Amino acid sequence: MQFNRTQLRIGLALSGWLALGATVLPGGSPLRWIPVLVFVTLGPGLALLHPQPAGLRPGARLEALALAAPVSLSLATLTATSLFLVEGFSTTAFLVSLAAFVTVAAALPGVPLPAATRGAAGRAQPRGDG
């Protein structure tokens, strides 16, 4: 099943709000912590890197996925630290901040990736040795 860019962007935008909604479930339930963990680990990074205007080549998809986790965790750390510094940290404030960021980022074009622009996954063109 192939998703188009609009469906991907809507899915990314909704993922944070879904993770926030999962927090109303009982504390130890995997239905609570799995969506939150997946969203915090991949959501912000994918929202920044994946929705490219012209789509992604296969190598660039791998690059976007490989960069999504470190970018997401960096943004989550900055968000949590900022909330702690203003003495406003709570799970709800943390997830609302990230979900709002992802919603806005999903509506914008993705950050350009080197593999997307140079065609890293494409076959090397034979060069004439002459």
Salt bridges, closest charged atoms under 4 A:
none
